[in-house]
């Protein structure tokens, strides 16, 4: 599989999870792990980005990305099939192997190309696949990073079935000016965050990530 490099639009991304007071000794480990996890998952799904930063306070874990592509690069997919000697019989009719390969990649046999390699000539399938919108995969990417955090002992709270190091209270997940439609640990993503529990207890509404 090879990626076709393109000039894509980018937006800043912000994820913030608010919770009850986290263990102080775990803050840096959790923040670093969350940042690395989100960064790795983005690259794994072929999303390009620039500059990733983590923030942590006793009541929050947050990751901000300066410039995240708004969709994946389009990708040229190649799948090599059986050799031509196996793919066709003596009369030039496609064999069962050729038909199964065509069915696997979802095209008629006659639409497959033949390529020369150092091991002979083979059937080959090649297609350009359009990249998906970044916003559609961000909740799953973040959720995967959270599930892999190094938490020695997870807890439940109230009647919730979710588990985390401490009960969660709010969730910010924004891409540029927009809130990502998603739910993590039972919380619906929004644009409201909170400051210090006593010095700034009122809700703070973010108009965009750079706020």
C-alpha positions, 0 to 999 in steps of 0.5 A: 500500500502506498500513500498519495501525498496531498495538500490537505486542510488542517485544524487544531484539535483539543481533547480534555477529560475532566475528572475527580482529583487524579493521583499526583504521582500518576499525572505525568505518566497518564498525560504522556501515555495519552499523548503518545497513544492519540499520536500513534493512533492518528498515524496508524490511521494515516492522519497527518498532524503537526505539534502535539502537546499534553496538559495535566492538572489534578482534575484534567488530562488534555491533548492539543494538536496544532494542525491535524489534517481534516481527512486521510490522504487518499491511498493507492491500494495494490493487491497481488493475485495468483501468477498468470500460469495459475490464473488461466488454463491452456485455452485462456479461460480464468481458473478458480484461483483467478475467479476467487481473487477477483471476487475477493477484491470485488471486480470482474476478472477482466478488470484485473491488470497483469504485472511483470515481476522478478518472479514472473507475471501475476494478476494485480488489483490496484485502486485509489481509495478516498480518505475518510473525514478525520472527525468521523474517527476521532472518538474511536481514536481517543477511546482506544488511547484511553483504554490503553492508559497504564492504570493499575486499578480502575474504578466504577462510580454510581451505577455506571459500567464505565471504568477509569482511574477516577470518576469523570465529570466533563468532556471537551472534544473540538476540531477547530470551531466544531464539537466532535459528535461522540461519547467517551466514558459515558460523557457526551463531547462538548465545548464547556470546561472548568477552571479551579474548583474554588477560584474559578468554578463556573463553566467556561465555554470555548468558541474554538480550540485556541481559546 
